[in-house]
Amino acid sequence: MTLSLALDHLAVAQSYASTPDDWPFAPRFDPASRWYGRLTAADDHEVWVLTWLPGQATDLHDHGGSAGAFTVVSGEIVEQTVQGGSLMNTPMPAGRGRRFGPHHVHRVVNAGTRPAVTVHVYGPALTAMTRYRLHDGRLTVESVTKAGADW
């Protein structure tokens, strides 16, 4: 994955984030679990919008070999990454984005008190995601989910 392609993913995420009135549907918030919907799919990438109520989070996961980027449309989330056997917290307020490579493992959580909306771009489109567990400073695979079967 070249850096220029990762930069394109972030630019796409920021472009969608800046035009929510053009999305084909309005974001929804589900008190039982975080909500997500695919905004578009192309030959080389796909774009998703995710919503996060306070306390909602993902497991530690990767994107099955896809690179990408995400940006925060509203609210604030925290991205947690594994560094030195521990989770490192990176606050991500509205307007902030980040790119990531195909082997990036992270957890995303709304640790705040307000709902949050994020836009995520993956290239190529997601086909699988691996979920991990961090135990005693070691990352182990918990499960692998497949597009079309598990989401």
N, C-alpha and C positions, 0 to 999 in steps of 0.2 A: 504494500500500500504506500503510495507516494504521499508526501506532505501536501502537494497541491490538491490531490483528490480529497484529503481530509479537510482542507480549507474550503473546498466546494461544498462539502456536507454542512459545514457550519454556516456558510452563506445561504444555503437552501433553508436550513432551520430558521435562521434569522429573518429571511424573507417571508416565510409562512407565519412566523410569530408576529410580524409587523402588520399582517393583514387578516386578522381573525374574522372580520365581516365577510371575507371571501371564502371562508371554509364551507364545505358542503353541508355541515351540520354544526350545531352549537355544542360546546362541551357540556357534559353532565357530571354531576357529583353523586356518587353512590356511597351511602354510609357503611355498607357492608364490605366493600373492597374498592380499590382504586379503579377508575374507569379509563378506558382507552378506545380510540377509534382511528382507523387508517384514513388519512386525508387523501393520499394519492399513492400510486405505484407506477414506476417507470421501468424500463429495461435494466437500469443500473442502480436504482435506489428506490426506497419507499419512505413515506413521511407519516408519522403518527402524532396524534395529540393525546396526552395523558393528563388526568386530573388527580389531585391529591388532597384529601381532607386531612386535617391535623391528625398525626399518628399513623397515617397510611404509609406503607413502605414496600419495597421489593425485597426479595432475598438477595444474597450475594449471587451475582450471575455474570456471564459473558454473553456475547451476541453470536455465538456459533460461527465465528470466523468473519463476520461482517464488521467493517469499520463504520464510523459515523460521527455524529455530533448531536448535542441537544442544547436547547436554550430555554430559559425560564420566561414565560409570557407574563405571568402575574403571581404574586405571592413569593414564597421563598422555599427552597428545598435544600437539603444537605446531601452531598455526594460523599459516600464513604468508600475509600479504597484501602487495600491491604498494603501496609508498608512495615517491614521489619516484624511481621507476625502480629501486628495490631491494626485496628481500623483507624484511619486518618480521616477526620471530618473536614470537608470543604464547603462552607456556606455558599449557596448560589441564589442571590437575590434576583428579582425581576430585571431582565435585560442582560444578565450574564449568561454566557454559553461556554461550551467546551467541546473540543474534538477528542476522539479516541481511536486507537488502532484496533485491529481485529482480535487481539488477545486481551483486551481490557476487561478486568473483573471489578465490579463495583456494586454498591447497594445505594439506592436512592430512598430518602425518607423526608416526609414533611414533619419536621420537628417543631414547627411553629404553631401559631394559634389561628392562622388564616388559611383558607383554601389556596391551592396553587395549581397553575396550569403550565405544562411544558410541551415543547415540540421536539420530536426526535426524528433523526434521519439516519437510515441504515443503508449501506451499500456494500455488496449487493443486498437485495432484500433478505430479511431474516428467514432462515430455514430451520434453525434450531437454536436453543439457548441451553447453556449448562448452568445448573444451580450448584452452589458451593456451600460448604460449612467451614467456619474458622474455629478450630478447637486446639487449644494449647499452642497457639501460634502457627498452626499448620492448616493449609487450605486443602480440603478433600472434596471430591465430587459427590454430590447428593443425588442428582438426577439430571437427565437430559430430556427436554421437551421439544416437540416437533411442530412446525407450522402446519396447519391444516388438520392436525390430530389433537393438539392440546390447546391451541388458541386460534 
